[in-house]
Amino acid sequence: MPQVFIIVAFIILVVVILGAGALTYMLVKLVARMAQGFGASSLPRSVTRSLKESRHYGRSIMQVAQQYPPGPMRDRLNLTIQPVNEWLASLNKLEHGLAKLYNQRNLTREVRQASLEIDILRRQILTANGKEAIHMRRLLESKKQHLAILKELQSFQTQAELKIHKIASDLGTTHAEMLLIVARGDFNEKRLHRLDENLQEHLSGMRDMLAAMDEMSYGRAASSF
């Protein structure tokens, strides 16, 4: 009889261990999916840093106007910063679209792999004959087209990253210039107009990038995050 209890206890223990293992596996998969969905840690650190800086400067630009005493000059500053909310929203879409691209593709690895396969095919064609050679040449052309598309996508990814870095730098400059205007009390209309143009330029550049992402479905997919 004691042996029966030992066997039953052992079976229960095994079931508990297996159940705990399955639960742990499911939790790990769930966390991984959530991380992928939100683009957590998928972007390069330099890009994440620039995004953080851009948001900081965007909020700081708005605070400069809000902290200025009520009056015509505050109204003028508020007019200048009107695009900032749209700018911050567009930055979120750009970040999510780029994160989506990073989560779905490892373009560096794919380009390297496609290039390697093309090199192998080229060497094999040298010794191929007849129909085999014809099929291999067709496959080679298909591989070349695939590589060209991958490189185009990789180029776009690089452009998006550079755009994010530039925006962070430009907004830092815009914030500093606004602080200088307020500190000096020098509300020169030409300088303020230049600030207007700078912020509009940031928005315009981001709209172009988002439009390109939409064409590749990454921009639209951002709304599902």
Secondary structure, DSSP 8 states (H G I E B T S, - for coil): -HHHHHHHHHHHHHHHHHHHHHHHHHHHHHHHHHHHHTTTTTS-HHHHHHHHHHHHHHHHHHHHHHTS-SSHHHHHHHHHTTTHHHHHHHHHHHHHHHHHHHHH--HHHHHHHHHHHHHHHHHHHTT--HHHHHHHHHHHHHHHHHHHHHHHHHHHHHHHHHHHHHHHHHHHHHHHHHHHHHHHT---HHHHHHHHHHHHHHHHHHHHHHHHHHHTTHHHHGGG-
